[in-house]
Amino acid sequence: MILIATVVLVRNDRVLMTHRHPAHEAYPDRWALPGGHVEPCESSRDAVVRECLEELGIHVRNPRPVPLTVHAPHLTTDGFVVTRWDGEAANLAPGEHDDLRWCRLDELTHLQLAHPESLPDIISAIDLTLGSASGPSSA
């Protein structure tokens, strides 16, 4: 079993989605939430913090667990929502992702998602954050 930690990064009414490179082994040419493998002796929360720094160049603050449905028998996925971070997201992992996009809720339904079954959970996570302060903040 592979443990994956992913993050729903919410800025205003948009979520950051990554497009998996067409040559990527897992879920090529599909849109997905940022995240990645949880390393041995690492918590899922710590993995989300590390992955956001490595792949996006941002320092996330206070990742909060959210349910995230993924129907893949070889994966266990822990989801987090984040509304505050330092820095501006950039694609620092071009071998894994060939595009980043801030998407509105209505745009998510038109994307070819790696795990379309997670869409209701992503929307719920965004809905939970609406009305709260969100987006990048300076330290």
MOBEL-V842032 format. One record per pair of residues at least 4 apart in sequence whose C-alpha atoms are under 8 Angstrom apart, sorted by sequence separation. I is the first residue (numbers start at 1). J is the second residue. If there is no record, write none. Layout:
BEGIN
i = {I & I}
j = {J & J}
END
This chain:
BEGIN
i = {10 & 11 & 20 & 24 & 38 & 39 & 42 & 43 & 44 & 45 & 46 & 47 & 48 & 49 & 50 & 51 & 52 & 53 & 72 & 93 & 94 & 103 & 104 & 105 & 106 & 107 & 112 & 115 & 118 & 119 & 120 & 121 & 122 & 123 & 124 & 125 & 126 & 10 & 23 & 24 & 38 & 42 & 51 & 52 & 53 & 70 & 103 & 129 & 9 & 10 & 22 & 23 & 38 & 52 & 53 & 70 & 91 & 8 & 9 & 20 & 21 & 22 & 52 & 53 & 70 & 91 & 8 & 20 & 21 & 22 & 39 & 52 & 69 & 91 & 20 & 21 & 38 & 68 & 91 & 19 & 20 & 37 & 49 & 68 & 90 & 109 & 19 & 20 & 36 & 49 & 67 & 68 & 108 & 19 & 20 & 35 & 36 & 66 & 67 & 18 & 19 & 35 & 65 & 66 & 67 & 17 & 18 & 49 & 65 & 66 & 17 & 18 & 36 & 48 & 65 & 66 & 17 & 18 & 35 & 64 & 65 & 16 & 17 & 34 & 35 & 63 & 64 & 16 & 34 & 45 & 63 & 64 & 105 & 63 & 62 & 61 & 60 & 61 & 62 & 61 & 60 & 61 & 8 & 60 & 61 & 7 & 8 & 59 & 60 & 6 & 7 & 58 & 59 & 6 & 7 & 58 & 59 & 6 & 58 & 5 & 6 & 57 & 58 & 4 & 5 & 57 & 58 & 4 & 5 & 48 & 56 & 57 & 4 & 5 & 56 & 57 & 3 & 4 & 44 & 56 & 57 & 2 & 3 & 45 & 55 & 56 & 57 & 55 & 56 & 55 & 56 & 54 & 55 & 5 & 54 & 4 & 5 & 7 & 5 & 6 & 5 & 71 & 81 & 70 & 71 & 83 & 70 & 69 & 70 & 88 & 69 & 87 & 68 & 83 & 84 & 85 & 86 & 87 & 83 & 84 & 85 & 86 & 87 & 69 & 83 & 84 & 85 & 86 & 68 & 83 & 84 & 85 & 86 & 67 & 68 & 66 & 7 & 66 & 4 & 6 & 8 & 10 & 24 & 1 & 2 & 3 & 4 & 5 & 6 & 7 & 8 & 9 & 10 & 11 & 24 & 1 & 2 & 3 & 4 & 5 & 6 & 7 & 8 & 9 & 10 & 21 & 1 & 2 & 3 & 4 & 5 & 6 & 7 & 8 & 9 & 21 & 1 & 3 & 5 & 7 & 21 & 20 & 21 & 20 & 21 & 19 & 20 & 18 & 19 & 20 & 18 & 19 & 31 & 18 & 19 & 30 & 31 & 32 & 18 & 30 & 31 & 32 & 17 & 18 & 30 & 31 & 32 & 16 & 17 & 30 & 16 & 17 & 16 & 17 & 15 & 16 & 27 & 14 & 15 & 14 & 15 & 14 & 15 & 13 & 14 & 13 & 15 & 14 & 13 & 8 & 10 & 8 & 13 & 8 & 12 & 10 & 12 & 12 & 11 & 12 & 10 & 11 & 10 & 11}
j = {14 & 15 & 24 & 28 & 42 & 43 & 46 & 47 & 48 & 49 & 50 & 51 & 52 & 53 & 54 & 55 & 56 & 57 & 76 & 97 & 98 & 107 & 108 & 109 & 110 & 111 & 116 & 119 & 122 & 123 & 124 & 125 & 126 & 127 & 128 & 129 & 130 & 15 & 28 & 29 & 43 & 47 & 56 & 57 & 58 & 75 & 108 & 134 & 15 & 16 & 28 & 29 & 44 & 58 & 59 & 76 & 97 & 15 & 16 & 27 & 28 & 29 & 59 & 60 & 77 & 98 & 16 & 28 & 29 & 30 & 47 & 60 & 77 & 99 & 29 & 30 & 47 & 77 & 100 & 29 & 30 & 47 & 59 & 78 & 100 & 119 & 30 & 31 & 47 & 60 & 78 & 79 & 119 & 31 & 32 & 47 & 48 & 78 & 79 & 31 & 32 & 48 & 78 & 79 & 80 & 31 & 32 & 63 & 79 & 80 & 32 & 33 & 51 & 63 & 80 & 81 & 33 & 34 & 51 & 80 & 81 & 33 & 34 & 51 & 52 & 80 & 81 & 34 & 52 & 63 & 81 & 82 & 123 & 82 & 82 & 82 & 82 & 83 & 84 & 84 & 84 & 85 & 33 & 85 & 86 & 33 & 34 & 85 & 86 & 33 & 34 & 85 & 86 & 34 & 35 & 86 & 87 & 35 & 87 & 35 & 36 & 87 & 88 & 35 & 36 & 88 & 89 & 36 & 37 & 80 & 88 & 89 & 37 & 38 & 89 & 90 & 37 & 38 & 78 & 90 & 91 & 37 & 38 & 80 & 90 & 91 & 92 & 91 & 92 & 92 & 93 & 92 & 93 & 44 & 93 & 44 & 45 & 48 & 47 & 48 & 48 & 115 & 125 & 115 & 117 & 129 & 117 & 117 & 118 & 136 & 118 & 136 & 118 & 133 & 134 & 135 & 136 & 137 & 134 & 135 & 136 & 137 & 138 & 121 & 135 & 136 & 137 & 138 & 121 & 136 & 137 & 138 & 139 & 121 & 122 & 121 & 63 & 125 & 75 & 77 & 79 & 81 & 95 & 73 & 74 & 75 & 76 & 77 & 78 & 79 & 80 & 81 & 82 & 83 & 96 & 74 & 75 & 76 & 77 & 78 & 79 & 80 & 81 & 82 & 83 & 94 & 75 & 76 & 77 & 78 & 79 & 80 & 81 & 82 & 83 & 95 & 76 & 78 & 80 & 82 & 96 & 96 & 97 & 97 & 98 & 97 & 98 & 97 & 98 & 99 & 98 & 99 & 111 & 99 & 100 & 111 & 112 & 113 & 100 & 112 & 113 & 114 & 100 & 101 & 113 & 114 & 115 & 100 & 101 & 114 & 101 & 102 & 102 & 103 & 102 & 103 & 114 & 102 & 103 & 103 & 104 & 104 & 105 & 104 & 105 & 105 & 126 & 126 & 126 & 122 & 126 & 125 & 130 & 126 & 130 & 129 & 133 & 134 & 134 & 135 & 134 & 135 & 135 & 136}
END
